[in-house]
Amino acid sequence: MANDNAVQQAAEQIARAREDKTLRPSIAGFFDEATNTVSYVVHDPKTNEAAIIDSVLDYEAASGRTSYGSADLIVEYVTSNNLKVSWLIETHAHADHISAAPYLQEKFGGKLAIGREIVRVQEVFGKLFNAGTDFERDGSQFDKLFEDGETFRLGEIEGIALHVPGHTPADMAFIIGDAAFVGDTIFMPDFGTARADFPGGDARQLFRSIRRLLSLPKETRLFLCHDYKAPGRDEYAWETTVRQQREGNVHVKDGVTEDEFVEMRTARDKTLAMPNLIMPSVQVNIRGGRLPAPEDNGVSYIKIPVNAV
Ligand SMILES: [Fe+2]
């Protein structure tokens, strides 16, 4: 991309980290089989400063019960490695799992961050769920709203955020050293890409966002938010590179045009059912992972809009 300053800046950061090992973060992935989500703990080995990306709160839809099995694996890892959590990052408002960020923030501190465009997602879903005026649609449930190209630090390691809309209007990729956490944009090369049919989603925008990510240096490490295996593959996987995606991604490898992608994505999305947990997830995640305020009996309720989606 010729005039894409943010991507240029990200590419330079990645090149510096490729040259100097001490600018590369340590990364641990935690796979949640119930929702096929990968959460990450990323840290600077020199200072032990850490970011927790896309954590999962376990939720059983039938009983409406939350639990902490997945999040506690992260708690254990952070504690046993003596990490200091400075960021809790959400790549977007997830529609398939509830975030455990408030639970982890209570234990470890750190700033809860998401993309600036979350306000558009709050607007759309605030209306759908008929949330009252007490539900602020200004992103104030988060401590930090990232803009495209905004930089940050994880200890001595550089970070930069890229706005990569399409799956939702607010998706961000977070690049830390030479590692890009790309959220729901691309998946493993043999599986393809994220869906673009949720409210506010856009296949054309998704293609452009993905091509933006794939214009980063070829050796950039990519860490994905989900894996569903793929025909012929028996193991879950969540790490790949720009090179592998450009050579082999079944939806967006080099040579696939925007129109071809949009046609494929649109047709495929028509065949996909809504995720099981979309209603509870979105409702809670637009509130920064906090349950709706309890009613006068002290109980929080999740709403289901009937015949509205
Ligand atoms: Fe998602």
Residues whose N, C-alpha, C, O or C-beta is under 5 A from the ligand:
A	BS01	LIG	H94 A95 D184
